[in-house]
Amino acid sequence: MTKKIETLPEATPKVDDFEDKMYERTRSEFRDQQWLRETALRCAVDFHKNNGGMLTAQQLVDIADTFLNFTQGETK
């Protein structure tokens, strides 16, 4: 007696991979921007700690913005 093995139908390739690639690119850009913002804030907090912790919250945000601009290549 032999058993017949049923095979699953092969997955058909997606017709439109362009939308998937664009979605992944958008998600990747979002993750990169989020990482840059978090890194800038972390650098501002380290700067705050190294200078005695005498900054106000608004000053800390301004310094984080400066770090973010620097990492994005702006020199203002």
Backbone as CSV, one residue per row, in Angstrom:
resi,resn,N_x,N_y,N_z,CA_x,CA_y,CA_z,C_x,C_y,C_z
1,MET,0.834,-1.156,0.000,0.000,0.000,0.000,0.901,1.248,0.000
2,THR,0.684,2.127,-0.906,1.462,3.364,-0.980,0.555,4.543,-0.663
3,LYS,1.124,5.485,0.017,0.367,6.690,0.352,0.646,7.752,-0.704
4,LYS,-0.382,8.429,-1.058,-0.234,9.504,-2.016,0.007,10.800,-1.231
5,ILE,1.083,11.495,-1.552,1.426,12.735,-0.868,0.870,13.899,-1.671
6,GLU,0.083,14.693,-0.986,-0.468,15.860,-1.655,0.504,17.029,-1.516
7,THR,0.695,17.735,-2.576,1.575,18.896,-2.520,0.728,20.156,-2.472
8,LEU,1.234,21.130,-1.763,0.551,22.406,-1.679,0.795,23.188,-2.966
9,PRO,-0.165,23.951,-3.376,0.061,24.761,-4.573,1.145,25.795,-4.296
10,GLU,1.972,26.033,-5.283,3.062,26.987,-5.112,2.501,28.397,-5.024
11,ALA,3.161,29.164,-4.206,2.715,30.551,-4.040,2.985,31.318,-5.326
12,THR,2.016,32.073,-5.729,2.202,32.866,-6.938,2.924,34.155,-6.567
13,PRO,3.853,34.568,-7.372,4.566,35.810,-7.058,3.612,37.001,-7.132
14,LYS,3.908,37.990,-6.317,3.067,39.174,-6.300,3.195,39.915,-7.624
15,VAL,2.080,40.388,-8.074,2.071,41.097,-9.348,2.709,42.466,-9.200
16,ASP,2.427,43.121,-8.088,2.904,44.483,-7.926,3.785,44.587,-6.688
17,ASP,5.090,44.368,-6.853,6.010,44.501,-5.735,6.399,45.953,-5.497
18,PHE,6.058,46.826,-6.423,6.429,48.235,-6.307,5.842,48.850,-5.037
19,GLU,4.567,48.576,-4.755,3.930,49.130,-3.556,4.592,48.607,-2.289
20,ASP,4.961,47.338,-2.286,5.631,46.768,-1.115,6.986,47.427,-0.897
21,LYS,7.725,47.649,-1.974,9.033,48.283,-1.856,8.900,49.733,-1.383
22,MET,7.887,50.427,-1.888,7.678,51.811,-1.468,7.287,51.863,0.012
23,TYR,6.462,50.913,0.446,6.072,50.860,1.851,7.295,50.612,2.730
24,GLU,8.129,49.673,2.328,9.324,49.372,3.109,10.277,50.560,3.120
25,ARG,10.402,51.250,1.996,11.271,52.423,1.934,10.742,53.522,2.860
26,THR,9.434,53.714,2.859,8.833,54.721,3.730,9.050,54.357,5.191
27,ARG,8.844,53.083,5.533,9.064,52.642,6.912,10.527,52.807,7.307
28,SER,11.433,52.496,6.382,12.852,52.626,6.659,13.232,54.086,6.894
29,GLU,12.704,54.988,6.073,12.982,56.410,6.252,12.423,56.902,7.584
30,PHE,11.238,56.423,7.951,10.648,56.813,9.231,11.521,56.337,10.389
31,ARG,11.996,55.090,10.320,12.861,54.564,11.385,14.158,55.352,11.459
32,ASP,14.724,55.731,10.303,15.956,56.510,10.299,15.744,57.880,10.933
33,GLN,14.646,58.533,10.592,14.361,59.846,11.170,14.119,59.743,12.669
34,GLN,13.419,58.710,13.071,13.158,58.512,14.499,14.465,58.262,15.242
35,TRP,15.351,57.468,14.654,16.640,57.186,15.280,17.465,58.461,15.402
36,LEU,17.441,59.306,14.369,18.183,60.566,14.419,17.654,61.474,15.534
37,ARG,16.334,61.567,15.660,15.755,62.403,16.716,16.128,61.883,18.101
38,GLU,16.061,60.562,18.277,16.414,59.978,19.574,17.891,60.187,19.888
39,THR,18.736,60.069,18.882,20.163,60.275,19.080,20.462,61.723,19.433
40,ALA,19.792,62.656,18.753,19.993,64.073,19.058,19.560,64.382,20.486
41,LEU,18.445,63.823,20.909,17.980,64.043,22.280,18.941,63.421,23.290
42,ARG,19.444,62.239,22.982,20.405,61.593,23.877,21.679,62.434,23.997
43,CYS,22.146,62.999,22.882,23.335,63.854,22.912,23.074,65.118,23.722
44,ALA,21.872,65.685,23.581,21.530,66.889,24.347,21.477,66.585,25.840
45,VAL,20.954,65.445,26.211,20.905,65.070,27.629,22.315,64.836,28.160
46,ASP,23.172,64.190,27.371,24.571,64.015,27.785,25.267,65.365,27.947
47,PHE,25.015,66.282,27.024,25.574,67.632,27.112,25.093,68.309,28.392
48,HIS,23.824,68.134,28.692,23.222,68.688,29.903,23.909,68.128,31.157
49,LYS,24.125,66.824,31.185,24.761,66.180,32.340,26.204,66.634,32.495
50,ASN,26.923,66.747,31.364,28.338,67.119,31.423,28.542,68.570,31.836
51,ASN,27.546,69.402,31.652,27.670,70.819,32.008,26.972,71.162,33.310
52,GLY,26.820,70.217,34.172,26.313,70.479,35.512,24.812,70.388,35.659
53,GLY,24.087,70.105,34.611,22.647,69.924,34.715,21.878,71.189,35.016
54,MET,22.348,72.313,34.530,21.707,73.582,34.847,20.878,74.132,33.688
55,LEU,20.441,73.299,32.782,19.651,73.759,31.642,18.165,73.596,31.930
56,THR,17.386,74.498,31.379,15.934,74.352,31.477,15.476,73.378,30.388
57,ALA,14.224,72.986,30.467,13.691,72.047,29.473,13.722,72.653,28.074
58,GLN,13.402,73.937,27.953,13.415,74.585,26.644,14.829,74.658,26.081
59,GLN,15.802,74.920,26.928,17.194,74.948,26.475,17.627,73.562,26.010
60,LEU,17.183,72.554,26.710,17.510,71.183,26.341,16.928,70.837,24.975
61,VAL,15.688,71.258,24.732,15.057,71.012,23.432,15.783,71.774,22.333
62,ASP,16.199,73.013,22.612,16.936,73.802,21.617,18.272,73.144,21.272
63,ILE,18.957,72.620,22.265,20.233,71.943,22.021,20.004,70.657,21.237
64,ALA,18.939,69.923,21.565,18.613,68.711,20.817,18.322,69.058,19.359
65,ASP,17.633,70.164,19.124,17.354,70.608,17.765,18.652,70.958,17.036
66,THR,19.584,71.583,17.740,20.886,71.906,17.149,21.629,70.636,16.767
67,PHE,21.635,69.649,17.653,22.279,68.371,17.342,21.603,67.684,16.151
68,LEU,20.279,67.741,16.099,19.546,67.129,14.996,19.898,67.807,13.675
69,ASN,19.939,69.128,13.675,20.325,69.850,12.464,21.734,69.499,12.034
70,PHE,22.640,69.356,13.022,24.025,68.999,12.709,24.104,67.613,12.075
71,THR,23.358,66.648,12.608,23.414,65.293,12.049,22.782,65.215,10.668
72,GLN,21.880,66.166,10.366,21.261,66.181,9.040,22.055,66.998,8.037
73,GLY,23.163,67.613,8.509,24.052,68.318,7.587,23.831,69.808,7.518
74,GLU,22.936,70.356,8.287,22.725,71.800,8.292,23.731,72.448,9.209
75,THR,24.215,73.613,8.826,25.260,74.271,9.614,24.801,75.570,10.246
76,LYS,23.519,75.838,10.271,23.010,77.081,10.881,23.298,77.119,12.344
